[in-house]
Each structure stands twice: as C-alpha cells, then as structure tokens.
Amino acid sequence: MTRHHRDECWWEEYRGKLPDGFLDISEIEHHATRIRTAQTVHLPGLLQTEEHARAIFDLSVPALRRLDVELRVAHRLGRQGIFDREEPTPYVGIIHEAALRMQFGGPDVARAQLEYLADAADRDNITLLVIPFSAGSFYGAGQSILYAHGPVPQLDTVQLDTAYGPHFADAPTPLANYRALLDLMEESALPPDESQKLIRSIARDM
C-alpha cells in the first residue's frame, strides 16, 4: 500500500476532520480487489445518494454540527470513486428488504435512493442481492458487514459497524467465519434480476 503516492490518497484531506476509522475504511476500499457487504437495516454506504447519506448523519446521537455532517457526506460520496476508475472494483451487496423500506429523509429521498440503487445494479461490476421478508429468519440478521479482499489474502479485512464507530478484523479465523457467513446470507437472497425487480417495485410503491 505504501507504494501509492500520497496525492492518490484522497481521504488524507479529511485527516483531523473525521475520526481515523472513516479514513481507514476509505483506504481499505481503495486497495480492495473485491468487496462484499451485507446490510440488514441501512443501505450500503458505497451506494448511498447524497440526500440519503445526509438524512442518516442527521440522526446521529449526539447530534453533529452541520459542518461535521457535511464532511461525513462528502467523504461518503468520495468513497464511491472506486466505481469510477478505469477498472472499477467488483462489488457484491446483500441487502435485507427491511433496509429497502426504511424511508430515511422521507418518501421522495427514499424513492430516489432506491432508483439509484437499482440503476447501480445495471453496472457490470455491481451485483445486488436482496433477502426478502419471505425468506424468514436468516443467518447474519442484524449485522452490518464489509469484507474487503486485499491484493493478497493476508491483507483481507472485515469492517463492522458498531455504536462506537467502525471495528476492524483481519485475523484468519474471523475472516474465514465472515466469508462463510456471507455465503450463507447469499443463499437466502433472491437472484440478481429478481432482486433488482423488487428494489424497483418498492420504489414505485413509495
């Protein structure tokens, strides 16, 4: 990772302005050769619209200053640059239907967010898999997981969302456990085409 020049590390402009964990996520995603995520309450940060992200940060406890909210929104949008590169990062996102129906920011913001999400699934490098309510109970319920495959297996990293900020794991045993968990969650999800149809259907009903 140290081979990359500092000016390529866009997240450095946020050092001292955001918690270090935010910058760590940016760096992990930037160097990842593949990303898998699972979200059961929130939508994936890498696929959030500006308005949706702002609505999420506006609900922080304790409340954030407006400047801090805008810094977090700008940083979250900056992370999405991995999809705009000449060789965009392959991405698989597992999302529970409950997360799709949460109307952060109100119906209009939620509808636009879901339309953006469905359009993103048209990209060759992005696969979205929805776990529908009809699946019933499923492995990984309530969890928020980001698995970043590193340039070599020894650099694989898992990032988990917690009430106290991001938590990272990179030891072999937890990495293997999270790979297995994500596999099980994928088995509970609809195929990509059906997932995309469900996302658009929910958007139309808002």
C-alpha positions in Angstrom: 0.0 0.0 0.0 2.9 2.4 0.7 3.8 2.3 -2.9 0.9 4.6 -3.7 1.8 8.3 -3.7 0.2 10.5 -1.1 -1.7 12.6 -3.6 -3.6 9.4 -4.7 -4.9 9.1 -1.1 -7.8 11.5 -1.5 -9.0 10.7 2.1 -6.0 12.4 3.6 -7.8 15.8 3.2 -10.1 14.6 5.9 -7.4 13.7 8.4 -8.0 15.7 11.6 -11.6 16.5 10.5 -13.1 13.0 10.7 -12.4 10.1 13.1 -9.5 7.9 11.9 -11.8 5.0 11.4 -13.5 6.7 8.5 -10.1 7.2 6.8 -9.3 3.5 7.4 -12.4 2.4 5.6 -11.5 4.6 2.6 -8.0 3.1 2.4 -9.3 -0.5 2.7 -11.9 0.0 0.0 -9.4 1.9 -2.3 -7.0 -1.1 -2.2 -9.6 -3.9 -2.3 -9.6 -6.1 -5.3 -13.2 -7.1 -4.5 -15.8 -6.0 -1.9 -18.7 -8.0 -0.4 -21.1 -6.3 2.0 -24.2 -7.3 4.0 -26.7 -4.8 5.3 -29.9 -5.5 7.2 -31.0 -2.1 8.4 -29.1 0.5 6.4 -28.3 0.6 2.7 -24.6 0.2 1.7 -22.6 3.4 2.2 -20.9 2.9 -1.2 -24.3 3.1 -2.9 -26.0 5.9 -1.0 -27.1 9.2 -2.6 -26.1 12.5 -1.1 -29.6 13.2 0.3 -29.9 9.7 1.9 -26.4 9.9 3.5 -27.3 13.4 4.9 -30.5 12.1 6.4 -28.6 9.2 8.1 -26.0 11.5 9.6 -28.7 14.0 10.7 -29.9 11.2 13.1 -26.5 10.9 14.9 -26.6 10.8 18.7 -25.2 13.1 20.0 -26.2 15.5 17.2 -23.5 16.5 14.8 -22.7 20.1 13.9 -23.8 20.9 10.3 -20.1 21.1 9.2 -19.4 17.6 10.6 -22.5 16.3 8.8 -21.4 17.8 5.5 -17.8 16.4 6.0 -19.2 12.9 6.5 -21.5 13.2 3.5 -18.6 14.4 1.3 -16.4 11.7 2.5 -19.0 9.0 1.9 -19.5 10.2 -1.7 -15.8 10.3 -2.2 -15.5 6.6 -1.3 -17.7 5.9 -4.3 -14.8 6.8 -6.6 -13.7 3.2 -6.6 -16.6 2.6 -9.1 -15.5 5.3 -11.4 -12.0 4.0 -12.1 -10.9 2.5 -15.4 -11.2 -0.9 -13.7 -14.0 -0.4 -11.2 -13.9 -2.6 -8.0 -16.1 -5.7 -8.2 -18.9 -5.4 -5.6 -21.5 -7.7 -4.2 -24.1 -6.2 -1.8 -26.5 -8.2 0.2 -29.4 -6.1 1.4 -32.4 -7.2 3.5 -35.8 -5.9 2.4 -36.2 -4.1 5.7 -33.4 -1.8 4.7 -35.0 -1.0 1.4 -38.3 0.0 3.1 -36.7 2.4 5.6 -37.6 5.9 4.4 -34.7 8.0 5.7 -35.2 11.6 4.6 -38.9 10.9 3.7 -40.6 9.2 0.7 -39.1 11.3 -2.1 -35.5 10.9 -0.8 -36.1 7.2 -0.2 -37.6 6.7 -3.7 -34.7 8.4 -5.4 -32.3 6.3 -3.3 -33.9 3.1 -4.4 -33.9 4.1 -8.1 -30.2 5.0 -7.8 -29.6 1.6 -6.2 -31.5 -0.3 -8.9 -29.6 1.6 -11.6 -26.3 0.8 -10.0 -27.2 -2.9 -10.3 -27.0 -2.4 -14.1 -23.3 -1.9 -13.9 -21.2 -4.9 -14.8 -19.1 -4.7 -11.6 -22.0 -4.4 -9.2 -24.3 -7.2 -8.0 -27.1 -6.6 -5.6 -28.9 -9.5 -3.8 -32.0 -8.8 -1.7 -33.1 -11.0 1.2 -36.9 -10.7 1.1 -39.2 -10.8 4.1 -40.5 -14.1 2.7 -37.1 -15.7 3.4 -38.0 -15.6 7.1 -35.1 -16.0 9.6 -31.6 -15.9 8.1 -28.0 -16.1 9.1 -26.4 -12.7 9.9 -29.6 -11.0 10.9 -28.9 -7.5 12.3 -25.3 -7.4 11.2 -23.6 -4.8 9.0 -20.5 -6.3 7.3 -18.0 -5.1 4.8 -15.5 -7.7 3.6 -12.6 -6.2 1.5 -10.5 -8.7 -0.4 -6.9 -7.4 -0.3 -4.3 -7.5 -3.1 -3.1 -10.7 -1.3 -5.2 -12.8 1.1 -3.1 -11.7 4.1 -4.5 -8.1 3.5 -8.2 -9.1 3.6 -10.1 -7.0 6.2 -13.6 -7.1 7.6 -15.2 -3.8 8.8 -18.2 -3.9 11.1 -20.4 -1.0 12.1 -20.9 -0.5 15.8 -22.5 2.1 18.0 -18.9 3.3 18.8 -17.7 3.5 15.2 -16.1 1.0 12.8 -14.5 -2.1 14.1 -11.9 -4.0 12.0 -10.9 -7.7 12.0 -8.1 -9.2 10.0 -7.1 -12.4 11.8 -7.5 -15.7 9.8 -10.3 -17.3 11.9 -12.7 -14.3 12.0 -12.1 -13.7 8.3 -13.0 -17.3 7.4 -16.1 -17.1 9.6 -17.3 -13.9 7.9 -16.7 -15.4 4.5 -18.8 -18.4 5.5 -21.5 -16.1 6.9 -21.7 -14.0 3.7 -22.0 -17.2 1.7 -25.0 -18.3 3.9 -26.6 -14.9 3.6 -26.3 -15.0 -0.2 -28.1 -18.3 -0.2 -31.1 -16.6 1.5 -31.2 -13.9 -1.1 -33.1 -13.6 -4.4 -31.1 -13.8 -7.7 -29.8 -10.5 -9.1 -32.6 -10.0 -11.6 -35.3 -10.7 -9.1 -33.5 -8.5 -6.5 -33.4 -5.6 -8.9 -37.1 -6.0 -9.7 -38.0 -6.0 -6.0 -36.0 -2.8 -5.5 -37.8 -1.0 -8.3 -41.2 -2.3 -7.1 -40.6 -0.9 -3.6 -39.5 2.4 -5.1 -42.7 2.6 -7.2 -44.9 2.0 -4.1 -43.4 4.9 -2.1 
